[in-house]
């Protein structure tokens, strides 16, 4: 799967895969770039789709948390015989949105109660009026005044502001209206089909078809009016001179809204069979299409229409910013905020083939080899209706090979009568050559060694290199204008003051280059024969990436202005003070370097006592190094245990699990640990250092019904299971951090305690 056109993002939208169609998820925990491509430097997550079932299967699920919920249902049928098989699966899923207005944390943005900053702003309903000059507002003894609550804003006089002079309406701008979204509402309809037909002679043809429609929608805050100039001619301006107003309009005027509709299709056809004795050929052709429409309402203003409405002396045509209620007619508002529509199209066509077999036998056993190649063409087009258009295409090809070479094998009977043979040492080698039409060619390599000094112990090591060019989406982004207020940007060169009235411009960086990296690992697994069911494992790893592609957070660009020339634009300096920020670019960049190392550890034990099966496991990751250089040539800074909005790592993460199964019942407890880390900045706030507890239970209704009245109701049912899961049992919510949006976006899950119930039945 690829980053797709409709999402317009850096990652593939997993909602486009019907989750009921997923057979399993495989994780390859070592660098595999030479086999899978440059994305696989530190490992691979393979999503394996179902290819066959026998009968009918129904899955239904509901889940809920405070203020949020989701539900899904799928129905599948399939069958087959010795020569053919098929599967058809349909699914539907819906989730409700969760916004900041639904969490108490955001309702009062004065975080001084938490030892932080007062982040309340003047973007309230109603807002605050201020002088357009250094002088006081006419008839008042202050340069600003809160707009009185209540009323329609019509017929106001200067006297109405006397009681609020020198006061500002302050609030959490994030939680006005319906609040900024924390989890989007989605609705997904999917279809997955797969088939396999075997011909005579051992050849077979197979195919897959996946279709889905996905809608993502979020209704958020009131319409932002950021330090807007209201001329003296405005029908509702009582001051007789031009003034400025900062506010968010009441929800009856509409709210900022995002909607993304996506149509996704993937078709694959292939053949496989034996071309020579012991050699199997598999060839596939696939096409993936991803088309969508991205719409926003009440976010981007038509500057000319807004200026005209603000200057109008006709109450029917004027924009009224002095009210918490209706600010203008639907016609006036529609002219000011006509909405923005962006159409995105993505397509990837690919053919590939590989040959698998054994070219020779060594004393330790046969050498297994895979030799393959692939060619692809990617296309991406993005167009704002009535505006700019961007896009591009890329062709690529690759040749790769992998060999598994047994170096030393313990012969049967060598360790005693009846003992079986095992590989004492095995070498894996892989190489790949990629050629891109826009970034040239690159070679990547991979090597691994496995040694079993005794049957119960495995020692292994691996090394891999990678080459990854920017995606077409990253290179072709339509400009989108946002506000500095939406990102809570503070200017360190102006006393850390909040940046108001500036622009954040989401744009493509045409100077992006490819990532290059190396990964190494060394580990051991021990399953002692004297402790049946026990496993110990440890893996040390190191990853280094040069030119890492990352989306540079606007605040990071401002904090490191000298390292990113042209990303921050300022007004002229005055009195030796740097000018106010007017624009910040929000683009992907090539970081200078990321280098990280650490170790993964695990211990697991399973045992049986009577009719009860038990299993327990503990795993932990200890990160020992996490160095990031923001730009090429810059000095690297350690982000180990220090929060950042992009790349960082806690020193410790861990997991404890305990499960028990008896008869038709099973129960499991999972405890997730996030190690302590430090907040960014200079306040040294300590974060993390806590556990999150999850519990899950299931009952096999078919087995439970044996010998009971339930059995008759389940006659003809092959399997029936009811499962209950509760994540975050103690309802732990994210912690306060010292910069916008004032919680750690890399660790946050605002759903809190989340319960789900699932019923699975097959006939």
C-alpha angles and dihedrals in degrees: 000000000000141000098275136225100231096054091050087205140120094252138051113264104241090196086076090069113076100238091211087063093061112106096185143326117240122201120202103195098197134071109282104167094128091061104030103025136253096315090068100068097122098025145302135264108202118196106206114200123213116264103179145015129171112229130346128324128191125190124182126177138177127185135180144181131170105300095355140074145162140194138187140183132188135181123195136179132184147141144165149175137223093299106033146022137183142187132194119184132177125190142179129193134177131183128185121227125254118207137187091253087067095059121070091216092075101039094083111036093190096109094175085102085068095045092263139103133300101250097174112131137194093250094107138127101279103019138201131277121214139181119269089217136039090267126095120267110272111278094004134096095228140060091234141032138183115252106244116254119241127026129075100272089246121123094013117159133198087257089064088065097049093093093049100043110130090018128103130202101241125187145141102285089195092062102044118116106357092336132240112302122261096177122014125233111244139184120193132182117188143180126191127182132175135176141178129194124186121211129200115280094043097284121132138185123214138179144182132201124188123181128175142166118204132185122192117187136174129179107195142161131350117275110287122237104185113194091319119187112237110195123223088250093065109120092230100041106110097184101075091225135073112279136175126241130195116192149115115247120241117268092252085074091057132263135251104276135188125192127175121186118191134187114194130185132174125179126182131182126182148161131210134183148127114289096175131009105289094004122105125194124202122184128179140181121196140175126197122192125186118179126169150156124230115199131182128186129197094003106095118044129212095237095205094050092047092049091050093049092047091051096044118116091195109095090211092057102031127099110235112211094167096080141070089215135057111350100185144339121287089253094054093045092047090054092050095043106029093163128244122251121194122185117204127191127185131176136174124187117188140174125189143164138184136189119215127191148100118279096184146002122237125196087261094050143282123328109235115211136185119191119180150150140200140189127199143177121206125195130185130179128177123180131176106216107251091004145061127345128205137169146118146194136234134193121202140175135190141189121197142171136190130189132189109204120189107214102179132009130188108231124235111272094017093116098042141307114318096008119142128235121254137183111261094186132011129178123205121196129180137172134182135190117201125187121191124190092224105031104033127230135319138182123220130187140197133189133178136180127198123190127183107191087176130013093255098051132067123190117190141173135180142184128192140172129205144197120194125174122204114274121252089248091056091050096046113045122149113233113260121188118217133167130259087229090065089062099040091231117188123197114227090193091059101048094283089291120171111261110235132182094017131125130242107203116202103206143152121263106221091191094067115134133194127279120243123192151161131213131192133183137179123184151152136214122196124189103177115213090217091059104048113203094021126121131182121189140174131175126183116202142182128191128186124183125183118201093013109193112231138159105249110227110229093237090052090053090051093046091051100034096149092056093055108046113199096017094099122049120192138189115247116291118256128201092351092304117120113251123260116274112258101173139015122189116227105201145132115269138183107251114216098240144332119201123175137164138174146124138269118213132187142172125185136176132183126188143162129227114185108311093338123097119205132189131179132179141173127195134175141178119214112194110200101177136025112165123171128187108198096209136013110282094015121124115262119245125204114247094177107134091353119112120238133168092237122021125010140110138215115237092239137030122167148171135206121192134185125179134177130189127189124167109313093345130087131174130184134186123199124189117194120199127202112192124229117275139169129254118244119258127037104301094088091216110179116229137176121018093132143114129233116204126210129183130193132181135178139182128204100226092193093057092039090055096054109118093006139091089263090068093071091053091053097048109136092022114120096195137357126181134177117199133187124191131180117191121198094014094188092050095237112182128198120283129243117263128188103251137054128319081024098226132076105266091192094061105024127121108169094184089085115185107019126187127191134182123200133187120195121185130172131187 
